[in-house]
Amino acid sequence: MAYLFQTLASIINIYSFLCFIRIILTWIPGASYSGIGRFLSGICDPFLNMFRGVRWMQIGNLDFSPAVSIGLLYAVSTILSNIAMTGRIYFGGILAIIISMFWSIFASLIGFLLILLIIRFIAILTQKRQNYYGSFWSQLDYALEPFVYRISKFFSNGKFISYKNALLITIIILSLLLVGGQLLINYLIHLVQHIPF
């Protein structure tokens, strides 16, 4: 039975790797239409498409659904590997892995977004807006502004605030969310690991 679970975990790991390559190929113009691109599209797109368009996985124009789909495959693979190693299905352990994986995905997405926000905030402090339209910064702002203003409006009492201040508020909120969330998740994982079945 352990061999079966380990084999399934290995198959899922290989499939995750193929999905990762498929995602990378979508960033390269024309690569999706090559022989390998079409092959990977046929294998991976049915799974990846289940996550596309899910609203909470999109922040502004940034789509994090590929990261969530890969993270889910990784979580299933980890659960199967643990069952293979321990020889039993342990609800508390499986629940702890699932919570840990979902938090890891969420924290990675928030961390990535936080890095973008910090870079943009520093750029606003140090640069003038010459040749702004059509630049990298205008495209980044186009992706970030809806999210930044949505977060910051809760703390501005509906008053208009500058983009720089909205960025700063969002950076502070996301930093607190990461720290507080990590403490909460650690406590929750500790609790579920002590479930006696």
HELIX and SHEET records of a PDB file:
HELIX    1   1 ALA A    2  THR A   26  1                                  25    
HELIX    2   2 ALA A   31  TYR A   33  5                                   3    
HELIX    3   3 GLY A   35  LEU A   48  1                                  14    
HELIX    4   4 ARG A   55  MET A   57  5                                   3    
HELIX    5   5 SER A   65  THR A   86  1                                  22    
HELIX    6   6 PHE A   91  THR A  126  1                                  36    
HELIX    7   7 PHE A  136  SER A  152  1                                  17    
HELIX    8   8 LYS A  153  PHE A  155  5                                   3    
HELIX    9   9 TYR A  163  GLN A  193  1                                  31    
SHEET    1   A 2 GLN A  58  ILE A  59  0                                        
SHEET    2   A 2 LEU A  62  ASP A  63 -1                                        
END                                                                             
